[in-house]
């Protein structure tokens, strides 16, 4: 006979199952984020009207949300993979997220440093999961470039 703890574990859904459920709920949200971003073309430089500034702010915000969405996708796929459900589809999807983050980081460069600082965490995630050495090197190069925006701001190390 199973004791109480074994009964709970036997009836609990697996981490992989929960990860897949979250991924299934997440994919339509990411699609909406992409649609919203794609609906606003990249602003032209040198335009100073109030409408153009507002469009540029929206573009920057939507770009960040898509990049962060891709990062969330990477994390969900990593959870699924680490819990035993790593299929070719999941790995390939993560690689597509990495490529999208790289593309978005290049586009977000115009908003650096503050408008694009969220891309640093996205690039770190891209570096961590990419199986393609060339793609990983590009993501790492961009991450290091973005990190230069905050030289002298040391939030990762304790002072001596």
Order of alpha helices (4+ residues) and beta strands (2+ residues): alpha-alpha-alpha-alpha-alpha-alpha
